[in-house]
Amino acid sequence: MSGRASRRAVLALGVLAVTGGGAAGAGAVWRLQSNDAGPTNPTRQSPSPTPSPTPDYVALARTKVAAYLAENGNGHITVAVRDRMSDVALTLGKTRFQTASIVKVDILAALLLRAKQQGNKLTDGDRYQAEKMITASDNNSATSLFGKIGGKSGLTAANRTFGMKETTPSVHWGMAMTTAADQVRLLTALTDEAGPLGAADRAYLFSLMSQVEETQDWGVPAAAGPDATAVYVKNGWDNISADGGLWQVNTIGRVVEPGRDWLVAVLSGHHETQQAGIKLVEAVAKYTLRELRKIPS
């Protein structure tokens, strides 16, 4: 484990334990006042000032992020973000992408759900493979655990429990199709205290996402501010033969800050190189959170 990963793992342990008004009258209001001494002269009341409308901060952020994606993503990138503390949420783009290795979080979640439903605990072998699958993105471990959950049908069943609507598993786990919005739905289910996984399972899953190898510690972590108390990530990348061998690069994760708990997914494709994809998903994650942080909490 790298020094960077260790620091994030330590931080993770500390975390895991509009108003509106009606418009005023258009003209002056005349009112006949009275008291015990008898009637008084009619007095003209000053009209109440029309309150300024509350800005739609999410709409403003959406406009800016949409412009940023149009300028930089060429239609090959989507983003979804939700703040668990305020329920501020933004999704831009409905394109479905292959998951590549981000599906490994889904596989582990399904494994934990299966064990819970059967009244079992993960074996030492399961935990060994889960650690390799998440922290080192080991494909052999993913294949083994994918088989243990029942493959495509098992993951499909688990995803219904997780509230996912736009993900289609494949017999080849990395070729599942998904959307950024659905990845945030998954992260929402996995962070919900009343969700399908218990506290210990949630803590275990996110502890692994806080310990990814340094060479894979990119994507969502780039959007973390200096006051972040915990950062979690899982990335996916692959050459897509149907796209002429160009690269797909995905990142999902979570950034916890004072008063904020961001769930983030950025999916992208059509990159000449993996590094070009990494650069873009990081830039989109940083820009999106920068705009959303401007929204009053």
C-alpha positions as CSV (number, residue, x, y, z in Angstrom):
1,M,0.0,0.0,0.0
2,S,1.4,3.4,-0.9
3,G,1.8,6.3,1.6
4,R,-0.9,8.1,-0.1
5,A,-3.3,5.3,0.2
6,S,-2.5,4.8,3.8
7,R,-3.3,8.3,4.7
8,R,-6.7,8.0,2.9
9,A,-7.4,4.8,4.7
10,V,-6.8,6.4,8.1
11,L,-9.1,9.3,7.1
12,A,-11.7,6.8,6.0
13,L,-11.8,5.1,9.4
14,G,-12.9,8.4,11.0
15,V,-15.8,8.7,8.6
16,L,-17.1,5.2,8.4
17,A,-17.9,4.8,12.1
18,V,-35.9,27.4,-0.9
19,T,-37.8,29.2,0.4
20,G,-40.1,31.3,-1.9
21,G,-42.7,34.1,-1.5
22,G,-45.7,35.4,-3.3
23,A,-45.6,38.6,-5.3
24,A,-46.7,41.8,-3.6
25,G,-49.7,43.7,-4.8
26,A,-49.2,45.8,-7.9
27,G,-50.7,49.0,-6.6
28,A,-51.0,50.9,-3.3
29,V,-53.0,49.5,-0.5
30,W,-55.5,51.7,1.2
31,R,-56.7,50.7,4.7
32,L,-59.3,52.2,7.1
33,Q,-57.9,51.9,10.6
34,S,-59.9,52.4,13.8
35,N,-59.4,52.5,17.5
36,D,-61.4,53.2,20.6
37,A,-61.3,57.0,20.0
38,G,-63.1,56.6,16.7
39,P,-62.2,56.4,13.1
40,T,-59.0,57.8,11.7
41,N,-58.1,59.2,8.3
42,P,-57.3,56.6,5.7
43,T,-53.6,56.1,5.4
44,R,-51.6,55.0,2.4
45,Q,-49.4,52.1,3.0
46,S,-46.1,51.7,1.2
47,P,-46.2,48.7,-1.0
48,S,-44.2,45.7,0.2
49,P,-41.1,45.1,-1.8
50,T,-41.3,42.2,-4.2
51,P,-38.9,39.5,-2.9
52,S,-36.1,38.6,-5.2
53,P,-36.4,35.0,-6.5
54,T,-34.2,32.4,-4.9
55,P,-31.5,31.5,-7.4
56,D,-31.7,28.0,-8.8
57,Y,-28.1,27.2,-7.9
58,V,-28.3,23.6,-9.3
59,A,-29.6,24.9,-12.6
60,L,-26.7,27.4,-12.8
61,A,-24.2,24.7,-12.0
62,R,-25.8,22.4,-14.6
63,T,-25.5,25.1,-17.3
64,K,-21.8,25.6,-16.6
65,V,-21.0,21.9,-16.4
66,A,-22.9,21.2,-19.6
67,A,-21.0,23.9,-21.4
68,Y,-17.7,22.5,-20.0
69,L,-18.6,19.0,-21.3
70,A,-19.6,20.3,-24.7
71,E,-16.4,22.1,-25.0
72,N,-14.1,19.3,-23.7
73,G,-15.9,16.0,-24.0
74,N,-17.1,15.9,-27.6
75,G,-20.1,14.0,-26.5
76,H,-18.1,11.1,-25.1
77,I,-18.3,11.8,-21.4
78,T,-21.1,11.8,-18.8
79,V,-21.1,12.8,-15.1
80,A,-23.4,12.3,-12.2
81,V,-22.9,13.7,-8.6
82,R,-25.0,13.6,-5.5
83,D,-24.3,15.1,-2.1
84,R,-25.7,12.8,0.6
85,M,-25.8,15.7,3.1
86,S,-28.0,18.0,1.1
87,D,-29.4,15.9,-1.7
88,V,-28.0,18.3,-4.2
89,A,-27.7,16.2,-7.4
90,L,-26.7,16.7,-11.0
91,T,-26.6,14.3,-13.9
92,L,-25.4,15.2,-17.4
93,G,-25.5,12.6,-20.2
94,K,-27.4,9.4,-20.6
95,T,-24.9,7.5,-22.8
96,R,-24.3,3.9,-21.6
97,F,-20.7,2.8,-21.4
98,Q,-19.0,-0.5,-20.7
99,T,-18.2,-0.7,-17.1
100,A,-14.7,-2.1,-17.4
101,S,-13.3,-2.5,-13.9
102,I,-15.7,-0.2,-12.0
103,V,-18.1,-3.2,-12.0
104,K,-15.8,-4.7,-9.4
105,V,-17.4,-2.6,-6.7
106,D,-20.8,-3.9,-7.9
107,I,-19.5,-7.5,-7.7
108,L,-18.2,-7.1,-4.2
109,A,-21.5,-5.4,-3.1
110,A,-23.4,-8.4,-4.6
111,L,-21.1,-10.8,-2.8
112,L,-21.7,-9.1,0.5
113,L,-25.4,-9.0,-0.1
114,R,-25.5,-12.7,-1.0
115,A,-23.6,-13.5,2.3
116,K,-26.0,-11.4,4.3
117,Q,-29.1,-13.0,2.7
118,Q,-27.7,-16.5,3.4
119,G,-26.7,-15.6,6.9
120,N,-23.0,-16.2,6.2
121,K,-19.8,-14.3,6.4
122,L,-17.2,-13.9,3.7
123,T,-14.5,-16.5,3.9
124,D,-10.8,-15.7,4.3
125,G,-10.4,-16.6,0.6
126,D,-13.3,-14.3,-0.4
127,R,-11.7,-11.4,1.5
128,Y,-8.3,-12.1,0.0
129,Q,-9.8,-12.0,-3.5
130,A,-12.0,-9.0,-2.7
131,E,-8.9,-7.0,-1.6
132,K,-7.0,-7.9,-4.7
133,M,-10.0,-7.1,-6.9
134,I,-10.6,-3.6,-5.5
135,T,-7.1,-2.4,-4.4
136,A,-5.2,-3.8,-7.3
137,S,-8.0,-4.3,-9.8
138,D,-7.0,-8.0,-10.2
139,N,-9.1,-9.6,-13.0
140,N,-8.7,-13.2,-11.9
141,S,-10.1,-12.4,-8.5
142,A,-13.0,-10.6,-10.2
143,T,-13.7,-13.6,-12.4
144,S,-13.7,-15.9,-9.4
145,L,-16.0,-13.7,-7.3
146,F,-18.3,-13.0,-10.3
147,G,-18.8,-16.8,-10.6
148,K,-19.5,-17.1,-6.9
149,I,-22.3,-14.6,-7.0
150,G,-24.0,-16.4,-9.9
151,G,-22.5,-14.5,-12.8
152,K,-24.7,-12.4,-14.9
153,S,-28.0,-13.5,-13.3
154,G,-26.7,-13.0,-9.8
155,L,-25.4,-9.5,-10.5
156,T,-28.7,-8.7,-12.2
157,A,-30.7,-9.8,-9.1
158,A,-28.4,-7.8,-6.8
159,N,-28.7,-4.7,-8.9
160,R,-32.5,-4.8,-8.5
161,T,-31.9,-4.7,-4.8
162,F,-29.5,-1.8,-5.2
163,G,-32.1,0.2,-7.1
164,M,-30.1,0.3,-10.3
165,K,-32.2,0.9,-13.5
166,E,-29.8,1.4,-16.4
167,T,-27.1,-1.3,-15.9
168,T,-27.1,-4.5,-18.0
169,P,-24.6,-7.2,-16.7
170,S,-22.8,-9.4,-19.2
171,V,-21.5,-12.9,-19.0
172,H,-18.1,-11.2,-19.4
173,W,-18.2,-9.0,-16.3
174,G,-16.2,-6.1,-17.7
175,M,-18.6,-5.7,-20.6
176,A,-21.6,-4.8,-18.5
177,M,-23.2,-1.6,-19.7
178,T,-24.1,1.2,-17.4
179,T,-24.7,5.0,-17.0
180,A,-23.2,7.5,-14.6
181,A,-26.6,8.0,-13.0
182,D,-26.8,4.3,-12.2
183,Q,-23.4,4.2,-10.7
184,V,-24.4,7.0,-8.3
185,R,-27.6,4.9,-7.5
186,L,-25.2,2.1,-6.6
187,L,-23.1,4.3,-4.4
188,T,-26.2,5.7,-2.8
189,A,-27.4,2.2,-1.9
190,L,-24.0,1.3,-0.5
191,T,-23.8,4.4,1.7
192,D,-27.3,4.3,3.0
193,E,-27.6,3.4,6.7
194,A,-31.0,1.9,6.0
195,G,-29.8,0.3,2.7
196,P,-29.3,-3.4,1.8
197,L,-25.9,-3.8,3.4
198,G,-25.1,-3.6,7.1
199,A,-22.7,-1.2,8.7
200,A,-19.8,-3.6,8.9
201,D,-20.2,-4.6,5.2
202,R,-20.4,-0.9,4.1
203,A,-17.3,-0.1,6.2
204,Y,-15.4,-3.0,4.7
205,L,-16.2,-2.2,1.1
206,F,-15.3,1.5,1.4
207,S,-12.1,0.7,3.4
208,L,-10.9,-1.2,0.3
209,M,-11.9,1.7,-2.0
210,S,-9.7,3.9,0.2
211,Q,-6.6,1.7,-0.3
212,V,-6.2,1.4,-4.1
213,E,-2.7,1.1,-5.4
214,E,-1.0,4.4,-6.0
215,T,-0.8,3.9,-9.8
216,Q,-4.7,3.5,-9.8
217,D,-5.3,6.4,-7.3
218,W,-6.6,8.8,-9.9
219,G,-10.0,10.0,-11.1
220,V,-12.4,11.0,-8.3
221,P,-9.6,11.7,-5.8
222,A,-8.4,14.6,-8.0
223,A,-11.6,16.4,-7.1
224,A,-11.0,16.3,-3.4
225,G,-10.4,19.6,-1.7
226,P,-7.7,20.3,0.9
227,D,-10.3,19.8,3.7
228,A,-11.4,16.3,2.6
229,T,-11.6,13.8,5.4
230,A,-12.0,10.7,3.3
231,V,-11.7,9.7,-0.3
232,Y,-12.7,6.5,-2.0
233,V,-12.3,5.4,-5.6
234,K,-12.5,2.5,-8.1
235,N,-11.5,3.1,-11.7
236,G,-12.0,1.2,-15.0
237,W,-10.2,1.4,-18.3
238,D,-10.1,-0.7,-21.5
239,N,-9.6,-0.6,-25.2
240,I,-13.0,-0.9,-26.9
241,S,-12.8,-2.9,-30.1
242,A,-16.2,-1.6,-31.3
243,D,-14.6,1.9,-31.1
244,G,-11.6,1.1,-33.2
245,G,-9.5,0.2,-30.2
246,L,-9.9,3.6,-28.6
247,W,-9.8,3.9,-24.8
248,Q,-12.7,4.0,-22.3
249,V,-11.9,5.5,-18.9
250,N,-14.3,5.5,-16.0
251,T,-14.1,6.6,-12.4
252,I,-16.5,6.2,-9.5
253,G,-16.1,7.2,-5.9
254,R,-16.8,9.3,-2.9
255,V,-15.4,12.5,-1.4
256,V,-16.2,13.4,2.2
257,E,-15.7,17.0,3.3
258,P,-17.1,19.1,6.2
259,G,-20.8,19.3,5.6
260,R,-20.6,17.4,2.3
261,D,-20.5,13.7,1.2
262,W,-20.1,13.6,-2.6
263,L,-20.9,10.5,-4.6
264,V,-19.3,10.8,-8.0
265,A,-19.3,8.9,-11.3
266,V,-17.6,10.1,-14.5
267,L,-17.8,7.7,-17.5
268,S,-16.0,8.4,-20.8
269,G,-14.8,6.9,-24.0
270,H,-13.2,7.5,-27.4
271,H,-9.8,8.5,-26.1
272,E,-6.6,8.1,-28.1
273,T,-4.7,7.0,-24.9
274,Q,-5.6,5.9,-21.4
275,Q,-3.7,8.9,-20.0
276,A,-5.9,11.3,-22.2
277,G,-9.0,9.7,-20.7
278,I,-7.6,10.0,-17.1
279,K,-6.9,13.7,-17.7
280,L,-10.4,14.3,-18.9
281,V,-12.3,12.4,-16.2
282,E,-10.3,14.2,-13.5
283,A,-10.9,17.6,-15.1
284,V,-14.6,16.9,-15.3
285,A,-14.8,15.7,-11.7
286,K,-12.9,18.7,-10.4
287,Y,-14.9,21.2,-12.4
288,T,-18.3,19.7,-11.4
289,L,-17.5,19.6,-7.7
290,R,-16.1,23.1,-7.9
291,E,-19.4,24.4,-9.3
292,L,-21.6,22.3,-6.9
293,R,-19.6,23.5,-3.9
294,K,-20.9,27.0,-4.6
295,I,-24.4,25.9,-3.7
296,P,-25.3,27.0,-0.2
297,S,-25.5,24.0,2.1
